[in-house]
């Protein structure tokens, strides 16, 4: 488990760990509850996916499935465009699941808030065998959404709410470069 932001900020929180008992799970939970994310500016979903690939290449266990789980509150606005990075992983049989965090109103002042972040994640971020996402749109349901997502991922199940085609992807309903374009419009001279 790592948190990330731009292309240069990665904070590893939990290294590869085999969890076989309730006590081991509680120790991980305690670690997560004690961790303070320092955060950073900008969002590089492509960088987070790239970091996930590095972690998958270093997994010390045998795995039936390779899954990268991306959680975030905005579109990719740093680093490589996310779609080609995602598509390369899909070709390798790696799944990318998502947890878009839609707690900020687009009317709140932020240059990088976009409407329909969930649609952006569905069309531009997630993909691969059995890919799915669960949207968090209420702070009170955040813990339940993460729990549901982890259970579904560990069990290898896909929720019936969202279906993602593995071989055919229709044209995106949103501009998958919206974050990059917004950053260039507001931040670059």
HUQUI-V170145 format. One line per field, one symbol per residue. phi: phi as a letter, one per 20 degrees, with the letter a starting at -180 (. if undefined). burial: + if it has 24 or more other ideal C-beta (glycine too) atoms within 12 Angstrom, else -. A space follows every 50 residues. Layout:
# HUQUI-V170145
phi = ???
burial = ???
This chain:
# HUQUI-V170145
phi = .bdbbffddccfdcfgceddbfffffffgffffefdeemaemccffffff fffgfffdfecfcecdcddddadaefcbmfgffffffffgfeneecdccf dddeeffffafdfcflgffgffeddfrogmfbbcedcbgfdfffffgfff fffffmdcfffcddfedddfggecffdgfffffffedef
burial = +++++++--+-----------------+-------------+++++++++ ++--++--------+++++++++++++++++++-++--++---+++++++ +++--------+++--++++++++++++++++++++--------+--+++ -++----+---+-+-------+-+-+++++-++------
